[in-house]
Amino acid sequence: MKTTLTLDDDVADYLNEQCRLQDKPFERVVNEMLRRGMKMSAPLESTVDNEKESKPPPFKVTPNHSGFASGVDPLSPKDILEEMYLEDYFRKEHNFRKDLDDRT
């Protein structure tokens, strides 16, 4: 079948490059690329009434154990934040006092 097709510049450049690399005619490269695209987007076969379905394969999640450190209560994150703020405060206070002592 003959048809007229308008290609975007980047697509035409890619196809021309493939023609050069594979040493094949443009028509053959275009047909091969279209066939590859059709295979990749083809719906999955269904066993019910020979109908086609477009269900992707199921997504699998692999769990990873990442428990809390001992002494950390996962139900009270505000305590963790409070402890972090206190540590930061005391660190700054210590550095401030150290700077004052160094000046005298």
Buried (B, 14 or more C-beta within 10 A) or exposed (E): EEEEEEEEEEEBEBBEEBBEEEEBEEEEBBEEBEEEEEEEEEEEEEEEEEEEEEEEEEEEEEEEEEEEEEEEEEEEEEEEEEEEEEEEEEEEEEEEEEEEEEEE
